[in-house]
Every structure is written in structure tokens, then in C-alpha cells.
Amino acid sequence: MKPESRQILIECLRRQNAIADSPVPPGWKWWANEARSEQLEFGPRYASGDWFGDVEEHIRVRLRRAIDSLEKGGLLTTHRKHERRLSHIKLTPAGEELAKSLLLQSETEIQNDRDKRTAG
């Protein structure tokens, strides 16, 4: 799997979990409820700059191609608000399972690196 695909899957999982765990806004904040409901239904809002910081154009294109590839592979779905530009991405159940295993693998690798540095 390409690094961009891993990045997309892991970050999407983190953002989906954050949205699901966020408190429901009070009813009078209709705009906040609307935004939260939209993200629960279609997945987190996607913008490469918001997700990955300032990236060069060729990296942004690689991330976008990774999203297309993951969608074709059945690991995520995309949504275009007002049928225009890509606005949301959401993991499918298969994508969520893969993202969880990738996140666990990534955390294990980080811990192993820390252990090596402290042991040496």
C-alpha cells in the first residue's frame, strides 16, 4: 500500500472517531447540528491543507489519486456537496477495519523505535 493511502485511511479514521465522540451541540445551535449531522452521514470534510498541512502541489495530487484508488477499492466513499468538488470522505466498514489495523501497526512501530532509542 502506498504511503498516501495509509495516510488517508488513518487520518479519516481519526477524524471520524473525533466526530462520533464529539458532544451534540444544543438545539438552538442549528448550524453546528447541521454540520455535525452532515459529517456523520458523509464523513469528515476533506481539504488536503486542513488534513495534512501545507503540502506541495504534487503531494496534493498524489493524495487525491490515493482517494480515488481507495474509493475504487471499496475502502471509502466520497461525497460532493452541491455536486461539485470533493467535500467529504468516509470509510466503508472494510476501510475502517483496515485503517484500525494500520493505525495499530503504526503505533507499534513508533513504540518499537522509542524502545530502541532508550535501550541504546
Secondary structure, DSSP 8 states (H G I E B T S, - for coil): --HHHHHHHHHHHHHHHHHHHS----TT-HHHHHHHHHHHHH-SB--HHHHH-S--HHHHHHHHHHHHHHHHTTSEEEEEGGGSSEEEEEE-HHHHHHHHHHHHHHHHHHHHHHHHHHH-
